Amino acid sequence: MAFRARARPQAAMNITRRSACLAFLLLAGCAGGPPTPDWQVNAHGALAAHTRAWLAGDTRVAARELDIARREAGRTGSAEPLARVELTACAARIASLDEMDCPAARPLLEDASAAARAYADYLAGQWDGLDPGKLPLAQRSVPGSVAAVATLTGIEDPLSRLLAAALLLRAGRLPPAGIDLAIETASRQGWRRPLLAWLGFDRDRRLAAGDAAGAAERQRRIDYASGGAPSMSGK
């Protein structure tokens, strides 16, 4: 089979590809089967690169790669791959506490699959009546979760775990230990954008609770991740 996708660092691509597959079975291209069409290979590679750049905090590269993924998916003339591109990109933004809905995907859902519509509802927090069986395997336990930390600990993929943490946070179900787990997940992966977002959220939460020492520690970590010297003020 002729692969026309641009060359990318294989180890990094494999990591992000696994996350994308677990996030939303990207373009149905994560399983074996017939030879994969060129548009799908190109869209998959671009969306993996978009996710990697977004999590690293490189907005310019992330935007460029997302445009490529959209263009390649659009070659099909079908709403389904376009919706999957938008929803997968949206999931990375939500995991970074950057967005809480997926407006670019909404116009596509009428012509997309039931699985795409279910995933969109999941990302929007519309969980009443949601069939978990239509969600990616890693996310199925989240809507009905009554023990957030145990649920998150059971999600092996780090991006899927961060996404679940963000959704549980919005639903009011994420305790401080869950916030700590989200922070350490982003930290271990070196994902600057979600790490800064989660640290900033927890700093403000601690300040509001009167925990000045805890807020100062979070600010120092923000400074470290931002590449600067630790702040002396604690905020």
C-alpha positions, 0 to 999 in steps of 0.5 A: 500500500502506498502511504502518502502521509508526511513523515513524523517521529514514530514514537511520538506519533504512536503515543498520540495515535493511541490516545486518539483511538481511545478518545474516539476511535479516530476515523475508524482507522485503529483496527486491522482490515482492508488497506487504509485509504490515503485520505484516512492515513493523512487525516489520522497523521494530521490529527495526531500531530494536532493533538500532540501540538495542542497538548504541548501548547503550540497553538500555531502548529496545532491549528495548521494540522487541524486544517489539514485533517479537516481538508483530508476528511472533507475529501470524502464528502461525508459528515462522519469523518469530519465529525470525528475530526472535530470531536477528537480535537474538541476532546483535547481542548476539553481535557485542557479545560479550554472548551466545554462544548464542540460547536464546530461538530454540531452542524455535522451531527445530523448526517453523522452516526449514532456513535458520533452523536452519542460522543458529542452528547458525552462531551457536552455533559448531556448524560441523561439517557446516554447509552454508554455502549455507544462511547469509546471503551475508556469512557463508558464508566464515566457518566454513571461514575459515583467514585471519580478517583477510582474511575479515573485510576481505571482509565489507562490512557492519559488523554482519556483520563484527562478528558474524563477528569474534565467532564467529571469536574464540570459535572461537579463530581471531581474531588480534590484527589481527582484534581491532583490525579489530573495534574499528575497525569499531565505532568508525567506526559509533559503536556504543558497546556493541560498542566498549566490549566489544571494547576491554575484551576487548583491554585485558584481553588486553594486560594478560595479555600484559604489554603495560601501555602497550597496555592503558592505550591501550585504557582511555583509549579506553574512557574516551572512549567512556564519556564520562569523563576518561581513567583515569590507572591504565591499567585 
